[in-house]
Amino acid sequence: MDFALTSEQTMFRDSVAGFSQRELASGAVQRAQSEKAALDVAAKLSEQGLLGITIPEEDGGIGGTLMDAVIAIEQVALACPKSADLVQAGNFGPIRTFSEYASPAQKEKYLPGLLDGSQIISLGMSEPQAGSAVTELKTRATPDGDGFRVSGTKVFSTHSSVADVFLVYVRFGPGLNGIGSVLIEKGAEGFTLGKEARFMNGEAWRQLFFDDVYVPVENVLLPEGGFKKQISGFNVERLGNAARSLALGRHAFNVAKDHVQTRRQFGRFLMEFQGLQWQFAESAMELEAAQMMLYRAALSDVDGLPDPHLTAMAKCLCNRTGHAVADRAMQAMGALGFSEDSIVQYCVRRTRGWMIAGGSVEMMLNRIAEGVFETRFSQKPQPAVRAAE
């Protein structure tokens, strides 16, 4: 079995790596320190064909594979970790679910701006009382003439401070089959954003409030019964999450490796201490193993969607590996790695967040166990059985 990239993939990898080192590497620390999204590089990424990689050419995309998009995220992240967020947004986030299920009219209206980097789409999924238990969402779409009125609230939405359009999970009716999604533009009457908040990694988000927002029928992405399709599309999001986690761990590994090869303590280079040698050896093995798992998941796509079992394993393993490797790298660099002037501490914070976002590692373990036992396990409490009187 050949685990090597194809000649075409190798050429693409080298091309993206060259562009990223030339155009993005020099500003990586400054972008990581900035509270703003790295929108300054969106147009550059679009010009290089790094947005819409997996979207068909007839829709304005590149017509590439999930593997191509994973390679792009890796190479951009190895030069500028924060810029990889835009590659994610242009390939793996809600844009992928949108492009998979949108009508021709919806694609014509929204895809051009999303693919040229001038607009961003955000996902409105989590709610104050429905995070991992997304099927318990309360945001409701009530019929009104030819459209719907949407009321509810969403939290923790990536890019919600800067997004132009939101893909919002809503409840058209009761039960799992009552869930679908709509498209709501920023500025729509009744749609307001809460005050800006920040995660530990510095990423900004704002609560979304929908107060009887009118959504015309042409802005319904998936009607009642569309939940399973949405989750299938969300597996692509998890691949992007996994790719960034692993790439940022590798970025921190590379920075720390350079550091211990040149830094001297007690008259010796740091790399000469066996304790550090073992730490880097552990990291190298873990990175290699997680890389194979990620590539296997990326290559498992059927009709553009990856195998959910392999995707869950890749996300869980890459999340754990990326964070563990970045944390070791920071420890090896001491105070320098812990400083805000270092990209390494940024990698630690970012990889920690991805262990929660996109489906926590615990939820991925649940999904993996279902694959192992080939059965669905409900996480809801079982009804209490009354003792015989």
TORTOR-458749 format. One line per field, with one value per residue (C-alpha): x, y negated, z negated. Coordinates in nm, 3 decimals, decimal comma. Layout:
// TORTOR-458749
xx <- [X:...];
yy <- [Y:...];
zz <- [Z:...];
This chain:
// TORTOR-458749
xx <- [0,000:0,142:0,099:0,279:0,108:0,053:0,274:-0,014:-0,071:0,299:0,312:0,007:0,156:0,483:0,300:0,088:0,391:0,590:0,307:0,249:0,615:0,646:0,322:0,210:0,498:0,646:0,322:0,221:0,297:0,131:-0,185:-0,192:-0,162:-0,441:-0,798:-0,926:-0,984:-0,708:-0,932:-0,636:-0,520:-0,859:-0,816:-0,466:-0,599:-0,876:-0,630:-0,428:-0,738:-0,736:-1,100:-1,370:-1,127:-1,393:-1,673:-1,754:-1,617:-1,967:-2,046:-1,733:-1,507:-1,191:-1,347:-1,079:-1,099:-1,121:-0,758:-0,659:-0,828:-0,658:-0,321:-0,397:-0,491:-0,176:0,063:-0,096:-0,100:0,268:0,346:0,070:-0,161:-0,429:-0,456:-0,553:-0,884:-0,978:-0,889:-1,116:-1,397:-1,360:-1,365:-1,478:-1,710:-2,077:-1,980:-1,941:-2,289:-2,425:-2,262:-2,375:-2,745:-2,809:-3,040:-2,896:-3,044:-2,887:-2,549:-2,569:-2,651:-2,397:-2,109:-1,931:-1,866:-1,775:-1,526:-1,353:-1,292:-1,512:-1,778:-1,790:-2,061:-2,112:-2,292:-2,569:-2,603:-2,526:-2,777:-2,759:-2,929:-2,831:-2,459:-2,351:-2,720:-2,794:-3,116:-3,265:-3,243:-3,529:-3,490:-3,818:-3,929:-4,304:-4,488:-4,588:-4,735:-4,477:-4,199:-4,122:-4,070:-3,758:-3,725:-3,453:-3,089:-2,751:-2,414:-2,045:-2,070:-1,730:-1,683:-2,015:-1,858:-1,763:-1,998:-2,228:-2,468:-2,558:-2,657:-2,897:-3,026:-3,399:-3,690:-3,975:-4,156:-4,116:-3,855:-3,538:-3,717:-3,845:-3,497:-3,367:-3,178:-3,226:-3,004:-3,028:-2,831:-2,669:-2,894:-3,220:-3,505:-3,533:-3,183:-2,943:-2,596:-2,504:-2,192:-1,863:-1,712:-1,385:-1,269:-0,942:-0,771:-0,866:-1,128:-1,430:-1,795:-2,131:-2,464:-2,726:-3,079:-3,366:-3,686:-3,957:-3,712:-3,887:-3,716:-3,855:-3,896:-3,608:-3,375:-3,462:-3,153:-3,284:-3,652:-3,810:-3,635:-3,295:-3,109:-2,921:-2,800:-2,675:-2,481:-2,334:-2,207:-2,079:-1,841:-1,648:-1,617:-1,460:-1,193:-1,092:-1,086:-0,863:-0,631:-0,577:-0,527:-0,255:-0,092:-0,068:0,083:0,339:0,402:0,478:0,695:0,901:0,951:1,054:1,286:1,474:1,490:1,641:1,898:2,037:1,963:2,236:2,195:2,457:2,711:2,510:2,249:1,902:1,861:2,144:1,934:1,772:1,454:1,388:1,494:1,224:0,962:1,038:1,049:0,702:0,571:0,719:0,553:0,218:0,221:0,297:0,022:-0,241:-0,139:-0,215:-0,553:-0,639:-0,543:-0,738:-1,051:-0,997:-0,964:-1,280:-1,518:-1,821:-1,987:-1,778:-1,864:-1,621:-1,693:-1,836:-1,662:-1,319:-1,383:-1,466:-1,145:-0,938:-1,083:-1,039:-0,683:-0,572:-0,727:-0,545:-0,219:-0,212:-0,266:-0,025:0,252:0,201:0,201:0,528:0,678:0,585:0,738:1,061:1,089:1,018:0,922:0,992:0,729:0,484:0,531:0,275:0,558:0,578:0,348:0,377:0,150:-0,106:-0,092:-0,149:-0,459:-0,601:-0,556:-0,721:-1,030:-1,069:-1,102:-1,440:-1,545:-1,698:-1,799:-1,600:-1,351:-1,596:-1,871:-1,627:-1,554:-1,928:-1,948:-1,647:-1,800:-2,118:-1,906:-1,727:-2,050:-2,253:-2,538:-2,671:-2,632:-2,870:-2,711:-3,049:-3,141:-3,362:-3,706:-3,709:-3,867:-4,099:-4,049:-4,338:-4,569];
yy <- [0,000:-0,337:-0,613:-0,874:-1,171:-1,146:-1,352:-1,599:-1,630:-1,679:-1,959:-2,121:-2,092:-2,251:-2,530:-2,617:-2,593:-2,830:-3,085:-3,064:-3,113:-3,409:-3,587:-3,483:-3,366:-3,708:-3,838:-3,522:-3,641:-3,978:-3,814:-3,578:-3,874:-4,069:-4,047:-4,081:-3,796:-3,768:-3,908:-4,089:-3,764:-3,641:-3,794:-3,644:-3,300:-3,337:-3,440:-3,126:-2,908:-2,810:-2,898:-2,671:-2,386:-2,119:-2,313:-2,208:-2,421:-2,484:-2,659:-2,875:-2,649:-2,456:-2,109:-1,946:-1,681:-1,681:-1,570:-1,875:-2,103:-1,924:-1,974:-2,345:-2,396:-2,217:-2,419:-2,756:-2,673:-2,574:-2,929:-3,132:-2,947:-3,217:-3,242:-2,873:-2,976:-3,143:-2,832:-2,643:-2,896:-2,879:-2,499:-2,309:-2,526:-2,598:-2,687:-2,314:-2,226:-2,523:-2,427:-2,065:-2,142:-2,498:-2,565:-2,713:-3,051:-3,040:-2,949:-3,230:-3,480:-3,386:-3,179:-3,453:-3,666:-3,368:-3,239:-3,568:-3,631:-3,940:-3,767:-3,507:-3,264:-3,166:-2,868:-2,930:-2,590:-2,589:-2,740:-2,830:-2,499:-2,295:-2,256:-1,897:-1,802:-1,991:-1,794:-1,980:-2,320:-2,564:-2,818:-2,789:-2,862:-2,928:-2,942:-3,289:-3,315:-3,192:-3,207:-3,163:-3,367:-3,265:-3,324:-3,205:-3,257:-3,105:-3,114:-3,037:-3,089:-3,114:-3,438:-3,573:-3,917:-3,956:-3,725:-3,853:-3,558:-3,291:-2,928:-2,879:-2,547:-2,583:-2,371:-2,354:-2,090:-1,842:-1,571:-1,503:-1,520:-1,866:-2,021:-2,199:-2,519:-2,866:-3,147:-3,480:-3,786:-4,029:-4,332:-4,144:-4,305:-4,146:-3,996:-4,148:-4,063:-4,061:-4,217:-4,076:-3,803:-3,612:-3,258:-3,176:-3,159:-3,522:-3,439:-3,669:-3,563:-3,731:-3,589:-3,584:-3,697:-3,625:-3,808:-3,708:-3,740:-3,687:-3,428:-3,393:-3,040:-3,092:-3,126:-2,783:-2,569:-2,239:-2,207:-1,986:-1,648:-1,790:-1,730:-1,416:-1,592:-1,882:-1,652:-1,469:-1,803:-1,887:-1,589:-1,791:-2,070:-1,817:-1,729:-2,094:-2,115:-1,806:-1,937:-2,268:-2,098:-1,874:-2,146:-2,387:-2,112:-2,054:-2,430:-2,453:-2,138:-2,296:-2,622:-2,441:-2,207:-2,505:-2,654:-2,351:-2,310:-2,659:-2,737:-2,647:-2,578:-2,443:-2,452:-2,223:-2,259:-2,180:-1,903:-1,714:-1,654:-1,313:-1,434:-1,672:-1,414:-1,179:-1,454:-1,532:-1,163:-1,113:-1,413:-1,293:-0,952:-1,099:-1,349:-1,076:-0,845:-1,121:-1,235:-0,889:-0,883:-1,226:-1,132:-0,808:-1,000:-1,260:-0,987:-0,809:-1,052:-0,927:-1,195:-1,458:-1,354:-1,161:-0,845:-0,958:-0,685:-0,759:-1,133:-1,098:-0,901:-1,155:-1,453:-1,297:-1,181:-1,501:-1,719:-1,530:-1,508:-1,869:-2,002:-1,759:-1,835:-2,212:-2,195:-1,999:-2,251:-2,537:-2,354:-2,295:-2,667:-2,774:-3,137:-3,221:-2,974:-3,105:-3,466:-3,645:-3,720:-3,350:-3,174:-2,858:-2,972:-3,070:-2,717:-2,576:-2,790:-2,725:-2,349:-2,338:-2,508:-2,257:-1,978:-2,139:-2,297:-2,098:-1,815:-1,763:-1,478:-1,310:-1,326:-1,183:-0,893:-0,829:-0,827:-0,595:-0,352:-0,341:-0,240:0,025:0,184:0,097:-0,041:-0,378:-0,470:-0,731:-0,978:-1,072:-0,937:-0,631:-0,662:-0,565:-0,231:-0,236:0,040:0,280:0,171];
zz <- [0,000:0,106:-0,151:0,060:0,224:0,597:0,828:0,879:0,505:0,446:0,703:0,546:0,197:0,307:0,491:0,186:-0,042:0,179:0,194:-0,182:-0,270:-0,031:-0,110:-0,460:-0,681:-0,758:-0,912:-1,097:-1,451:-1,395:-1,262:-1,558:-1,796:-1,622:-1,750:-1,393:-1,150:-0,887:-0,614:-0,460:-0,301:-0,174:0,171:0,201:0,114:0,371:0,641:0,566:0,602:0,234:0,170:0,306:0,376:0,327:0,498:0,858:1,140:1,275:0,945:0,960:0,755:0,839:0,860:0,644:0,374:-0,005:-0,007:0,197:-0,056:-0,348:-0,182:-0,130:-0,496:-0,612:-0,398:-0,479:-0,851:-0,846:-0,731:-0,900:-1,141:-1,151:-0,772:-0,764:-0,921:-0,592:-0,394:-0,631:-0,584:-0,207:-0,186:-0,493:-0,700:-0,630:-0,272:-0,205:-0,335:-0,144:0,185:0,146:0,102:0,225:0,516:0,839:0,746:0,398:0,543:0,796:0,523:0,257:0,397:0,599:0,290:0,075:0,330:0,408:0,037:0,012:-0,202:-0,479:-0,579:-0,944:-1,095:-1,349:-1,518:-1,893:-2,133:-2,506:-2,592:-2,286:-2,224:-2,172:-2,193:-1,872:-1,815:-2,113:-1,944:-2,005:-1,724:-1,537:-1,180:-1,171:-0,835:-0,723:-0,373:-0,122:-0,381:-0,750:-1,066:-1,258:-1,633:-1,867:-1,953:-1,863:-2,040:-1,975:-1,597:-1,425:-1,225:-1,360:-1,414:-1,049:-0,855:-0,582:-0,571:-0,826:-0,769:-1,059:-1,193:-1,271:-1,380:-1,131:-1,335:-1,622:-1,647:-1,452:-1,118:-1,200:-1,177:-0,868:-0,784:-0,637:-0,510:-0,691:-0,586:-0,825:-0,861:-0,813:-1,006:-1,349:-1,336:-1,589:-1,716:-2,084:-2,230:-2,117:-2,333:-2,298:-2,343:-2,521:-2,181:-2,109:-1,846:-1,857:-1,848:-1,902:-2,009:-1,733:-1,815:-1,575:-1,663:-1,415:-1,123:-0,790:-0,568:-0,214:-0,085:0,160:-0,144:-0,283:-0,233:-0,369:-0,460:-0,723:-0,721:-0,623:-0,948:-0,839:-0,525:-0,735:-0,967:-0,666:-0,540:-0,888:-0,870:-0,613:-0,871:-1,107:-0,851:-0,832:-1,210:-1,224:-0,953:-1,132:-1,470:-1,333:-1,123:-1,418:-1,631:-1,356:-1,323:-1,697:-1,670:-1,391:-1,580:-1,898:-1,707:-1,565:-1,912:-2,087:-1,808:-1,871:-2,238:-2,490:-2,863:-3,103:-2,820:-2,588:-2,317:-2,449:-2,195:-2,365:-2,679:-2,664:-2,833:-2,543:-2,287:-2,410:-2,401:-2,038:-1,951:-2,103:-1,910:-1,581:-1,614:-1,712:-1,425:-1,175:-1,303:-1,312:-0,962:-0,824:-0,997:-0,860:-0,506:-0,527:-0,627:-0,355:-0,093:-0,209:-0,039:0,145:0,360:0,184:-0,173:-0,398:-0,591:-0,929:-1,133:-0,988:-1,020:-1,391:-1,449:-1,254:-1,439:-1,781:-1,715:-1,541:-1,814:-2,086:-1,895:-1,780:-2,130:-2,299:-2,050:-2,072:-2,452:-2,454:-2,212:-2,444:-2,741:-2,548:-2,475:-2,832:-2,889:-2,525:-2,408:-2,669:-2,556:-2,340:-2,099:-2,018:-1,772:-1,982:-2,266:-2,003:-1,862:-2,211:-2,264:-1,919:-1,931:-2,273:-2,135:-1,850:-2,106:-2,180:-1,850:-1,567:-1,799:-2,118:-2,147:-2,384:-2,121:-1,868:-2,104:-2,125:-1,745:-1,716:-1,966:-1,757:-1,461:-1,663:-1,786:-1,474:-1,679:-1,785:-2,153:-2,291:-2,535:-2,678:-3,024:-3,024:-3,182:-3,547:-3,622:-3,924:-4,175:-4,209:-4,486];
